[in-house]
Amino acid sequence: MRDIADLDVGGQAVLLRADLNVPLDGTTITDDGRIRASLPTITALASRGARVLICAHLGRPKGDDFAARAAGGPSLRPVASRLSELLGHEVPLASDVAGPSAAEVASGLRDGGVGLLENVRFEPAETSKDDTQRAGLARRLASLATLYVGDGFGALHRKHASVYDVPGLLPHAAGHLVQAEIAVLRRLTQHPERPYVVVLGGAKPSDKLAVISHLLDKADRIIIGGGMSYTFLAAQGYEVGRSLLEADQIATVKGVLEDAAARGVEIVLPADLVGATGFAADAEHEVYAVTEFPADRESLDMGPRTRELFASKLSDARTVFWNGPVGVFEFPAFAEGTRAVAEAISQVRGLTVVGGGDSAAAVRQLNFPDTAFGHISTGGGASLEYLEGKTLPGLAALEGNR
């Protein structure tokens, strides 16, 4: 996989596929971490005289055509504004993806300039499963530049036009962010220092059962909390009340637990839960042992015994991968479990990786500095699929293994 140092970018129009899919509250960016993570590649290209035209997505626009999706949003306008602030100069935003406005922005860039295309997912062809439709958009995007740089790690697991098809049409290389992300993931999968502890949270076990099965060959200990832990507890016969539950996954979870025991991999589950009267920031709540959880309560966080248990199981780790909060951290009353996990991981002497998505948002919302962890990924889904052993289409395209 070529690095951007291998490309002669001076005076060239470079189509940079970045991941600028930031969380929004209306039109306000609540976490600009992905924008800041893209800056090293943007500035490296611009400093070498490239004309950098950024292509990125935001959210999941709905509709059958560009007009419908653009009308429903979200636009990359807030991203262009924040990127302009961070770079110290205006970043013009095209009003389309690969049409007349995009061509005008591209032709107006000077050496070292940076422009931004509108949300690439406004084009239905971007995410189409029809190869011909994607190829048409890919050709239009490729016509805007002479070189391609893939730096949107969080989208590498998608077979999308701007991620998978465009690299086949232009000389290409991987940006600094993608190179760094892959280097860290290789450390997690190739002879990690032990003990290797994986912490998995989030909503549903069905999203992560495959990666758990794959990690049974690699991890020494897997800590399971948050919404997905309730199905694991139910599989062991515990009452979980009105907590999030995937009843159809219980049999599969039982198989995973048996497989882990046979392989000598420790599975760590909650000992107590914070049971609330409902899903609300101000809901009444109490702590219950998992053996005494009431049928009319909903767990929104891990209890104090679980927080201590999880911290103790992380204390001897030398490699940690964490994906998914273990409580509803967005509600202050139910953020202590996630805070405890973040605190324990920040104390680990070794490689610590926060696996993007809600995990990255959580550590920032809970005021942990990025430097408290070895690496904060920009792509939770991409990280999980890599650890699951899957081929990432965008990575295969950058490597030329298509």
Secondary structure by P-SEA (a helix, b strand, c coil): cccccccccccccccccccccccccccccccaaaaaaaaaaaaaaaaaccbbbbbbcccccccccaaaaaaacccaaaaaaaaaaaacbbbbbbcccccaaaaaaaaaccccbbbbbcccccccccccccaaaaaaaaaaaaaaccbbbbcccccccccccccccccccccccccaaaaaaaaaaaaacccccccbbbbbbcccccccaaaaaaacccccbbbbbcaaaaaaaaaaccccccccccccaaaaaaaaaaaaaaacbbbbbbcccccccccccccbbbbbccccccccbbbccccaaaaaaaaaaaccccbbbbccccccccccccaaaaaaaaaaaaacccbbbcccaaaaaaaaaacccccccccccccaaaaaaaaaccccaaaaaaaccc
